[in-house]
């Protein structure tokens, strides 16, 4: 029987939501092993001078405990 844990991750990118998700996953993988899924909770944008300057995502990363 496996036991899983969920960790909240917030990430950003100047390019896209897709890039922000990948950035968050890659950063989480450096310290969390066995990630099995992501749940995207929220999408937000930072706006400067009337234009999107940053894409932000909040997500939960699920991983199996050793």
N, C-alpha and C positions, 0 to 999 in steps of 0.2 A: 504494500500500500504506500502510495506517495503522499507527501505533505507539501503543499505549496504555500508561498508567501507572495504578497503584493506590495510593491514599492511605488510611491508616487514620484513621477519624473516631470519636470518642466524644462522645455528646450525651445530654442529660437533659431531663426535663420533669416538673413536678409533677402533670400531668394524665393522660398515657397514653403507651404505647409509640409509638403512631401519631404523637403530637405530638413525641416525642423524635426520631423518624426525620425528620420534616419540619423540625424545628429544625436538626438536623445537616446536612441537605441544603441548606437556605437559607443556613446559615453557610458551608458549603463553596463554594457558588456565588458568594460574594462575592470569592473569590480564585482559584478553579479554574474554568476555562471549558471547555465541551464535555463535561460529565459525561454519560456514556451509561448508567450503571447503578449500582446499589447492591447489595451483598451484606451481609445482616444476619448478623453472626457470633454475637452473644450478647445476651441480654436479662437485666437484673438490676434489682432493686428495693432501695431504701433504706427501712428500716423504723424508725420512731420511735414509741414508746409503743404498740406493737402494731398500727400502721397504716402502710400504704405512704405514704411522704412524697415519694418521687421514683422515676421510671421512668428507667432508663438503658439505652442501646443502644450496642453496638460494631458498626461497619460499615466495609466497604471501599467507597470511591467510585472507579469506573473512569472515566477520561477520556482523550480522544484528544489526543496532543501536537500542537502547531502545527507 
